[in-house]
Amino acid sequence: MAESIHGHEVMRLMAAAPAGIPRDQLERAIAERFGPEARFHTCSASNLTAGDLIRFLEGRGKFSPTTDGALSVDPRKICNHE
């Protein structure tokens, strides 16, 4: 199994698109950047798929919906530890 990627990396990917990214495009961007079989972890969860991670971060208030339904991240909500 490949090494698990911290969710902060996905949040940094999101921060590069301040206008937000539609959920389906975000999942494709994650697959392109990290691979379609990549697994992710956070400070309190592990073995997450890209879809699981998006839902988890959204539930934790890390991702917010934009007025047009895309998801965005406030860079101030990205922790800097690994």
N, C-alpha and C positions, 0 to 999 in steps of 0.2 A: 504494500500500500504506500502511496506517495505521502510525503510529509504534509501535515495539516497546515493550512494557511490561516493566519489570524484575520479576523473580520475587519481589523483596522485597514488592511490592504484594500479591501473592497470599498470601505468608506473613503479612502484616499482617491480611489478611482472615481467615486461619485463626486468628490470635491472638485475634480477637474471639469465638471459639467455643472456650473452654478445654476443654470436654468432648470436643471433636473433631467432625468432620463425616464422614459416610459418603462414600466416593469419588464415587458418582454424584451426590449432592447437592452436593459440592464442585465438580464439573465444571459443574453447572447454575448454581451461585452465581457462578462465574467468568464464564460466558457472560452472565449477567444484569448483572454489574458492568462487564465490559470489552467485551462484544459477542461473538457467536458466532464471528467470524472473527479475533479478536484473536490476535496473535503475541507471544511473550514471549522475554526473554533473561535470562541470568544472567552472572556474572563469567566463565564459561568455556563458555557455549553460547548459540546464537542461533536465531531462527526456529522457536521451539517452539510447538506447539499447547498448549492447556490440558492435555490428556492427557499429552503429552510432558513438560511442565513438572512435573506431579504425579509422574510416574515418575522424572524426573531428581532432583527434590528428595528424594523418598523414598530413592532410591539413594545420595544424598549424606548421608543421616542427618538431614535437616532436618525431615522428616515422620516421625512414629512411629505405629504402629498402637496403638489403644486396646484394652482388653479386649473390647469389643464389635465390633471390626473397623473402627471409624472411623479417620480419620487426625487426628493432632493435631500442633501445632508448639510447641516450647519457645521463647517470645519471646526468650530469651537467645541463640538461634541465628540471629537475624535481624541481619545486618550493617546498618549505617546509612549506607553510601555509596550513591551512585546509579550 
